Every structure is written in C-alpha cells, then in structure tokens.
C-alpha cells in the first residue's frame, strides 16, 4: 500500500527515497506522468496482483487436480489445464522456498506449480498417481 500511496504523493516517495535502501526510488522521481510516479504505481499494482493471487490460492487450498482428462492447475497459477497426452513426466521437488510439482511436457517445456503441500508423503503419492495416469494415457 505504501508504494501505491507514494505513487500519488511525492512527499511519501521522497521520504522512502531517503531511507537506507531508497536509492532506487530516487531514480523514479522524474518518471512521473501527470503527477503520478509511474514505476511506483506499476510496482504497487504488481504487488497487489500477486497478493490477490496468493490469497485466492490460499482460500481454495488445492494447487492442482488430477482428473480423467488431465491435470488441472488452480486458476491462480495461470497455467491452462494439461491433457494427459501432453504430460511426459511429473516430479515432486522440495527446495527451501516451497514444495513444487514439476510437470515435464512432451514439447520439452516444464510447468512448475509451487506450494502444492507441506506433506511430502502426500506429494510423492500424488506424483506417483500422475505418473501412472501418464503411462495409461500413452
């Protein structure tokens, strides 16, 4: 919210620019359109969009579903449903940020769905179930 306010109020933007880490904000001072700091407004909109997507996903709690037709990622991931015939392999991966499902496609691309679950056993079972579905679809 602070970036959104700073986009419209130059005194707030100047106050942020005078902090220890505000040197980048100083570069945006002259990028105003009709009194609105465009970079700060774009940053505020992006952060707002990502916060909305996070909340939407958190409220629904289901990152991806395996249906008879294929994998259906949550709409907040912005990944279209993936038919079984397009899936080459699925792997569960843990890294320090979030548990992820790596979906390799026949065209060589990889779709990553982060934050699938905190339970590694369930994730491994889901990945095994998906691999079985892929084998059956071939």
N, C-alpha and C positions, 0 to 999 in steps of 0.2 A: 504494500500500500504506500510505503514511503516513496518509492520510485514514481508511482502514479501521481502522488501529490507534488513531488519535486518537478515532474514534467510540466506542471501548470504554474508552479510558484517558484520563481527563480531564486528567492531568498532561501528556500529549503534546499534547492540544488546547490547553491553556494555553500551552505552550511555542511552538506555532505561532502562537497569537494575539499573542504578544509580539514577533513579528518585524516588520520594516518594513511588510510587506503583509498583516499578520494582522488588521487592524481588522475585516474582515468576519467572521472566525472568532469574534471576541468576541461578535458578535450571536447566534451559535448556542449559546452556553454554557447558556442557560436552556431550550433546546429539547431536553431530554433525556427519554427515556421509559425508565424502569427502569434508569437509569444509562447509557443508550446515547444518544449525540448523534445524533439522527435526521437532521438535514441533512448531517452529515459521512458518515454511513452511506450515505445516498442518493447523495451525490456519489461515494463510493468505488465503489458498485455501478455507477453510470453509467459512470465511467471504466473500470472493469473490463470492462463490456459492450462499450464502444467499442474497447478494446484487443483483446478477443477477436474482434470483427468484422474489425478491421484485419488481425490475424494470419490469420484464416480466408481472407480475400480474397487476402492476400499469398501464402499457401501454394498456392492454386488458380491464381492468376495470370490468370484470364480474367474480365474485368469484365462482358462482355455477348456473347452469341452470336446470330447471325442464322441462324435455322432456316427450314425450309419453312413453318412455321406462323406465325412472327413473331420478335420479339426476346425473348430470354430473359436477363434480367439475373442476375448472380450472386445467390445467395440471401441473402448478407450485406447487400445493398443494401435488402432488404425491399420490393422492387418486384416485383409479380407479372409473369409473362410477358405480353407485349403482342402480341396478334394483329395481322397486317399491316393489317387493315381499320380498326383504331383509330389507326394511325400516320398523322399528317398530314405531318410533315417531320422530318428529322434533321440536326443540325448539329454539327460538331466545334468546340469552343471552347477557347482557351488563356487562362488567366489566371495570375496569379502563384502561385496555390496548387496547382492540378493541372489537367491536361488533362481536359476533360469532354465527354461526349456529351449534347447537349440533344435530347430526344425530345419533339416537339410532337404532341399528340394532337388528334383531331377535336373532342373536347369542350372544347378551349381550354386544357387543363392542359398542363403541361410536366414531364417527368420528367428529372432530372439524374443522370447516373452519372459520378462523379468518379474520377480516377485511371485512365483507360482505357488509356493507354500513354504512353511517353516519346518515341515516334517519331511525329512529326506526319504524315509521309507515309502511314504505315500507317493512322492515324486518319482522314485525309481519304479514303483509298481505302475504308475501311470505311463511312464516312458516305455516300460515293457509291454503294456497293453497296446500302446500306439504302434510299437514295432510289430506286434502280432497282427494288428489290423492292416499295416502296410504289406506284410507278407501275404495276407489273404487277398488283398486287392491286386496283387501282381499276377 
